[in-house]
Amino acid sequence: MHTQIMEPSDLEMLTRVLHHMCRQEGHQMDSDDGQNLARKLVYLFQSGVVDEFDLMDTMEAWSRENQRRFG
């Protein structure tokens, strides 16, 4: 698990990824769905996925899988 303290640059990067995912999914950032995406991002980051593009790829794959499973 990634145990470092989040730096301002980490928060900026996570915010960029969250903005991207919310736009892609059609969610407002302050909605329940936007907050769920934010939680997933922080979880991935703390689990060691710390590269911006790896986070986007992982989140997009997760989103596609959810669409496939739940429509």
C-alpha positions as MATLAB code, in Angstrom:
seq = 'MHTQIMEPSDLEMLTRVLHHMCRQEGHQMDSDDGQNLARKLVYLFQSGVVDEFDLMDTMEAWSRENQRRFG';
ca = [
       0.000    0.000    0.000;
       1.201    3.506   -0.868;
       1.714    5.090    2.548;
       3.275    8.427    1.639;
       1.478   11.607    2.536;
      -0.317   13.010   -0.487;
       1.500   15.998   -1.870;
      -0.315   18.944   -3.487;
       0.829   17.620   -6.875;
      -0.806   14.257   -6.074;
      -4.090   15.981   -5.231;
      -3.912   18.030   -8.437;
      -3.337   14.881  -10.477;
      -6.169   13.001   -8.747;
      -8.456   15.975   -9.393;
      -7.548   15.921  -13.112;
      -8.339   12.214  -13.315;
     -11.595   12.736  -11.414;
     -12.626   15.578  -13.754;
     -11.876   13.348  -16.746;
     -13.849   10.423  -15.370;
     -16.818   12.564  -14.313;
     -16.995   14.118  -17.790;
     -16.715   10.707  -19.406;
     -19.379    9.186  -17.157;
     -21.656   12.237  -17.210;
     -21.494   12.803  -13.436;
     -21.141   15.991  -11.434;
     -18.109   15.890   -9.151;
     -20.229   16.674   -6.090;
     -22.830   13.988   -6.861;
     -22.932   10.606   -5.144;
     -21.538    9.016   -8.314;
     -18.742   11.594   -8.484;
     -17.872   10.949   -4.846;
     -17.819    7.200   -5.506;
     -15.356    7.783   -8.356;
     -13.216    9.917   -6.032;
     -13.162    7.161   -3.405;
     -12.142    4.606   -6.023;
      -9.333    6.899   -7.226;
      -7.961    7.438   -3.731;
      -8.138    3.703   -3.063;
      -6.201    2.951   -6.260;
      -3.640    5.652   -5.462;
      -3.122    4.337   -1.937;
      -2.811    0.823   -3.378;
       0.150    1.905   -5.488;
      -1.381    3.059   -8.776;
       0.272    6.481   -8.699;
       0.737    7.294  -12.402;
      -1.934    9.577  -13.881;
      -2.357    7.560  -17.075;
      -2.375    4.246  -15.219;
      -5.131    5.621  -12.978;
      -7.164    6.731  -16.012;
      -6.679    3.374  -17.724;
      -7.651    1.467  -14.585;
     -10.696    3.654  -13.935;
     -11.827    3.398  -17.573;
     -11.444   -0.401  -17.524;
     -13.423   -0.547  -14.276;
     -16.128    1.636  -15.843;
     -16.341   -0.551  -18.971;
     -16.620   -3.666  -16.811;
     -19.429   -2.092  -14.767;
     -21.245   -1.108  -17.972;
     -20.884   -4.645  -19.310;
     -22.108   -6.208  -16.079;
     -24.873   -3.824  -15.097;
     -25.787   -2.069  -18.336;
];
